[in-house]
Amino acid sequence: MTKAIMIQGTGSNVGKSMIVAGIIRACVKRGLSVRPFKPQNMSNNAAVTEDGGEIGRAQALQARAAGVAPHTDMNPILLKPQSATGAQVIVQGQIAGHQEANAFGKNKAALMPAVMDSFQRMARQSDLVVVEGAGSPAETNLRAGDIANMGFATAANVPVILMGDIDRGGVIAQIVGTQSVLEDSDNTMIRGFAVNKFRGDRSLFDAGRNDIARRTGWPSLGVIPWFDQAHRLPAEDVMDLPARARSGGEGCVIAVPRLPRISNFDDLDPLAAEPGVDLRVIMPGMPLPAEADLVLLVGSKATISDLAALRTEGWDIDLAAHIRRGGRVLGLCGGYQMLGQKIADSNGIEGPAGSVQGLGHLAVETEMEPIKHLSLKEGVHLASGTALSGYEIHIGETSGPDTERAWLSFDGRPEGAESKNGLVQGCYMHGIFASDAFRAAYLAELGSGASIEFEAGVEETLDALADHVERYFDIDLMLELAGEV
């Protein structure tokens, strides 16, 4: 018998993803076989799965909490924003096209069969499926054809726990207000509530918790304090980036321009965790710091558009000055493409067809191609001989003289490019800094070092999160409220 429960939030970024990971790890510690599931996600921070697809990074972390490999069925619909109104649509791990928001709103109900297909496969593999909603069910303008929140819950008959965020204020109104705007049929799916991100003396909120229960008729599953170690877990929301930087710390300075369509920024997590790294996310309107040892250009979901934004900020001028001073530059994926001589998109894959001049710091050119590269790989850092793991998730083929100075090797093939003076490097591989030996070798080239075991730290933090959830969230009641599927 498989049971399922769904955690929905009163809004985005209320901490659903992290609490779901904690619930999953806590239930695994109790001896249950658990799977994560999120019907629809919107994120440019994606993970590559062993079955050759991509899912949201949060579901990959939740799979890790469950002790299983990430699978495309854990997040069957992934929207990857490419513009203010349009996104690439990923269905069960593979590109299904591009849609503007208005068109997706009209067509999303057609994706429910794929969602249910994936959910049923997850259910057959486990004792418990913990489902995460997206945004808020109170967005009544999105209810028609919904597949992310109450539309899924009612279709799959999965009971819901509603979670509010007290840190942003107004949590009583968040929860009670959600009940007031939902249709009766949706409200019947909600079996309880919880409050997340509490700071201070929890007893001060006893009256507030009781008032929510009185007004809604729903039982409380807990008031969960702020989890102080949250920064040690990979983030999914790009809005968390500035808070995760270690600006003001000692050691080598790594500057990361915050571009509009930044993607796969979990590449920064191992660097941000290092005490010897001063990681600075440079927001629009700020110059690249002259004292930077390394400027790191991370991935982009819209490379040509983000390159234009980089130039608008004047960061291209700052970058050229940085190189003249002998500073190092590393481009990952989209950042690698930007550093070349030209980016051509003759098929209009990322936007209007055409080509643009790159920053010109690497003698390479990129042609956008319709085939997307998705794979997990093992490699070697050629300068140090250290082993590393990584994954590729990109559209485009890059070639040119500087690729003859590849500085990595993956699956026995050269990877990346390096400028003649050795100051500028690029590659397509993500996740490389999670490899402790490589990170230590790379930071040593910058006059710094590495002192943490990153992957072991993530596991320790997941265990600590599970203990935190077990203490403050009523898992016994949650399991009672979960429905058979």
N, C-alpha and C positions, 0 to 999 in steps of 0.2 A: 504494500500500500504506500503510495507516494502522497505527500501533503505539500501544499504550497501556501505561501503568504506573500503579500505585496506591500512594500514600503513606499508610500507616496508622500510627497512633500507639499507644504503650503506655498512653496516657491522654489526657484532655482537656487542652488548653492546653500541649501539648508543642512547639508552634511549627509544626505541619503547614501551616497556611494561609500563613504567611509564607514558609516554605521552598518550598512549591509555587509561589508567586508568583515567587520567585527562580529556580527551575528553568525556569519558563515563559519569563521574560525572557531567561535565558541561552540557551535553545534558539532563541528568536526571533533573537537576535544571531548564532546559527550558521546562520541562513537557513531554519529550519523554520517551517512553519505549525502553530501549537499552539492547542489549546482547553483550558480548565479544565473540570472536571466534579466535582460532589459530589452523590452520589445523594440523600442526606438530610442536612439541616442543621437545627439548632435554634438560633434566634437571633431576637431582636427588633430587631436592627440590620439592616434590609433596604434594598435598593436597587431603584429602579424601572428597568425595562428599556424599550428602544425599542419592543418588541412589546407593551407595555401590561400587563406583569405585574410580579412582584417576586421577588427572589432574595436570598440571604444577601449581606451587604456584602462578605465575604471573596471570594466568587466574582466580584463586580463589580471588585474590585481585581485579581484574577487575570486577568480579561478585559482590563483595562487593561494589565497586564504583557504580555499576548499581542498588544496593539495592535488589539483588536477591540471592538465594542460589546457590552455585557452582553446576554445572552439568557436567557429562562426555561429553556431546555434545559440550561443550565449547572448548575442546581440544581433538579431537578424536584420534589423534596419538601422543603418548608420548614415547620418547626413553630415557631409563635410562642406561647410560654407566656403564658397569661392568668391562671393561678392556680398554686397549688403542685402540682396534679395534672392540670391540663388545658391544652390548647393549641389554637389555631386551626391548621387543616391547610391548607396551600397546595399545590396540585398543578399543576405546570407554569404557575406564576405566578398562579393564581386560587384564591380561597377555595373549598374543598371541604367545609367544615364545621368543627365543633369536636368534639374527642374527649378523653375522659379517658385518662390514661396506660395504664390497664389495657385499655381497649377498643382503643386504638391498637396495643398489643402483640399483641393477638389478630388484628387486621385488617391489619397493615402489609404482609403478604405480597401482599395484593391490589393493592398499589401498584407491584409490580415491573414489570408491563407498561408503565406510564407511564415508569418509570425507564429501562428498556431502550430504549424508543422514543426518548427524549431522547438517550440515550447514542449510539445508532446515528446520529442526525442529526449530533451533534457529530463523530463519527468520519468521516462522509462529507465534512466540511468541512476536514479537517486532515491533516497528516502524523503528528501526535502528540497524544494526549489524555492529560493528566496528571490523574489522579483523586485526590481527597482523601477519606479515610475520616472517620468521626465517632466521637469517644470512643475506645474500645479494643475490639479483637476479643476480648480476654481476658474480656470480660463474657459469660461462657458462658450466663448466665440469659437473655440477649437473643438468643442465636444462632438459635433457631427462628424462621423467617420473616424473618430479617435481610435488610435491603436496603441497609444503610449501610456494612458492612465486608466480611466474608468471604462473606456471602450474595450480595452483588453481585459480588465478585471471582470466585467460582466460576461464577456464572450467565453472566457476560460473558467468562470465561476471561482475566482481566487479572492479570498477575503483580504481586506486592506487595513493597514495601520497607517494613520495620518501623522506625519511628523512636522512639528513647527520649530522655528529657529528663534530662541529668545534673545540671542545676541544682537539681532537687528531691530529688536523692539516690537511691541504690539503683538506678542505671541497669542494672547487670549483672542484678540480679534482675528488673527490669522486662522486659527482653528475653528472658532465659532462661526466666523464669516464664511469659511469654506462650506461648512454644513448648510448655511443659510442660502447659498446660491446654487447648490447641487439639486438635481431632481431627486425625488424620493427613491427612485429605483437605484440611483447611484449611492445615495446615503445608506441604503441597506447593506451595501458591500463593505462599509467601514465598520470595523469591530472594536477599534480602540485608537488611542492617540499616545504620542510621546512628545516630549519637549527636549530639544537638543541645544548644545553649546552654552550651558549655564555656567556662570562664573560666580564664585562666592559661596555663601551659606545657603544651601538648597532649601532649608526649612523656611526661609523667607518667602518662598514661592508656594508653600503648601496651600495657602488660601487661593492663589491663582489656579493651581492645578485642580483643586476641588471645584472651583467655579466653572472651569471648562467642562469637567465631568458632569456637573449639575445641568449646565446649559445644553450639552450635547447628548447626554445619556450614554456616552462612551466611557469605558474604563480607561484609566491611565496605566500605561506600561512602563512609565518611568520619566524622571527628569534627569537627563544625562549631562554631566558636567563637561566642560571644554576638555578635549583630549590634547594635552600639552605636546605630545609627540607626533601630532598630525603632520608636521612639516617633514618628517622622515619617510613618509609614504608618497609615492608618485602622485602628482596632482593631475586632474583632468581639465580643470577650468583654467583658461589662460589668464583670468582675472586674479588667480592666486600667484602669478609669477613674481610681481614685485615683492610680495611679502616673504617669498622663499629665498630671495637673494640675501647674501651676507655682506652687503655693502658696509664699509667701515671696519671690516676685519683686517687681520694682518696677512701678509703673504702676497703671492702674485695676484695682479688685478686682471680679471677677465670681464670684458665689456660685451654685452649682448644687446644689440638694437632690438627694440620691441616693435616689430612690423605688424601691420594689420591682420594678415592671414598666417601668422606664425603657426607652425604645426610640429608635432612630435618634440615638444619642448621638454619631455621627460629626459632628453639627453643632458639637461642641465642638473638634474637631481643629484647625481653622484658628485659633481663639482661643488654644488651648493653645500653639500654635507661635509666637505673637507675643511677642517679648521685653518689650513694653510692657504685657502683660496678666498679672495675678496671678489665675489661674483656680483656684478652690477648689471641689472636690467635697465637699459637706457630708454626712458620714455620719450615720446615725441616732444619736441621743443627743447630737448637737452642735447648738448654736444657729446660726442664720444670723448671720454676722458683722455687727456694727453698722457697720463701716467699708466695707461693700460699696457700690460705685457702681451695680452692676446685679445683680439677682437674676434668674437665667435658669431658667425652668421648661421643660424639654425634653419630648420626646414620651413617650407612655405607651401600653402595649398594653392597659391596663385602667384607664381614666381615673377612673372612679368609685371603684374600689378604691384607686388611688394617692392620690386626693384624701382619702380617709379616713385613709390612712397619714400624709399630710402634716399633717393635723389632730392625729393621735395624737402626733406629734413636737412639736407646738406651733409648727410653722413658720408656720401661718396667723397666729398672733399676732406672730411676728417679722416677717412680711411686711407686715402692717398698720403696724407701727412703722417699718419701713424706708420705706414710702411717706409716712408723716407727716413723716419727716425730709427728705423731698425726694428719696429714692432712686428709681432707675428699675427697672422690671420689664418683662421680655419673656417672653411665653409662646409656645412653638412647638408647634403641633398639639395634643396632649393638654394641654400646659401652657396653651395658649390657651383651651381649653374650660374648664379649671379656674378661670380668672380671671373667668369670666362669672357671671351671676346664678343660672343653673340649668342642670343637665344632665339630660335626660330620656332614658331607655332603655326605652321602653314595650314594645319587642319582645324585651327580654332578650338583646341581642346580645353584651354584654360580661359578663353575669352575670344575677342575678335582675332581673326587670322592675321598673321604678320610676323615680323621679327624686330628685335631691338638690340642695340649694342649693350653688351655687358659692361662690367666695371673694368675689365681689361687687365686684371692682375694675374690671370692664368691664361696660358696659350692653349685654350680649348674652346670648342663651340658645342652648343647643345641643340638638338632637334627634338621637339616634343613629338612623341609617338603615341598612338592609341593604346598600345599594349602596356599594362601596368605590371611592374616588377614587384612581386611579393614573395619573400623567402626569408628563412632563418639560416644563418651561416656561421661557420667557425673560421677564424682567421689568425693572422700573425702580424704584429707590428715589425716591419722589416729592420728598422734601425736598432731595436733592442732585442728582437727575437722573442718578445713576450706574446703569449697566446691571448686571444680575445674572442668574444662572441658578438654578433650583431645581427641586424635585420635590415632588409631593404624594402622600401615601400615608396615607389616613385614612378613617374611617367617621364620619359626622356632618355636619349642616348647622348653621351658626351664623349668627344674624341678630340685629339689634337696633340701637338708635340709634348706638352707637359705631362701627358698621361704616361709617357715613357719613363718618367720619374715617379712611378707609383710608390707610395710609402706604406701601403698595406697589401696583404695578400689574403684572399678569402677563397676557400675551397680550391686552393692551388692556383688561383688566377690573380694577376695584379689588379689592384683596386686603388682608384684615386689619382691625383695629380699633384705636382709640386713645382713651384716657380724655380727658375734658374738660381736665384739667390737664396732659395730655401726658406724664405720668409712666409710664403703663402702656400697653403695646402687646402685640398678639398677632397671629399669622397662622398659616396652615396650611402654608406653604412651608418645606421642609427644604433644607439645602445652601446657603443664601444666603450664609453667611459664607465660603464658598470663593471667592467673587468678590472679588478684591483691592480694587477701587475702592470697592465697597459697604462692605466691612469697614473700610477706612480712614475712610470718611465716618461710619459708625456709631460707631466708636471715638472719632472726633474729638468727637462729641457728649458722650462721657464724659470728655473732657479728656485723651484718650490718642491714639494713632495706630497705624498699621500700617507695618511695614517689610519684610515678606517677600512673596515671590511663592509662594503656597501650592501651586497646581497644578504649577508648574514644580519646586517642591521635592519633590513626590511622584514626579515623573518621574526626577529626579536620584537619589532614594533607591532607586527600583526598579532603576535602572542599577547603583548601588552594591551593592545586594543581589544582583543577577545576578553581578557580579564576585566577591562574597564566596562565593556558592554554587559558582561555577565553580572557585574556588581550593581549596575545602575539601571538595567533594562530587564524587564520581567520575561525572560526567555521561556519559562515554564508556561506562563499565560499565553505567550505568542504561539507556542506549539499547540496549546489547546484550541486557540482561535483559528489556526491554519486549517484549510479545507482539503478534502481528498480530491485528487485530480486523476 
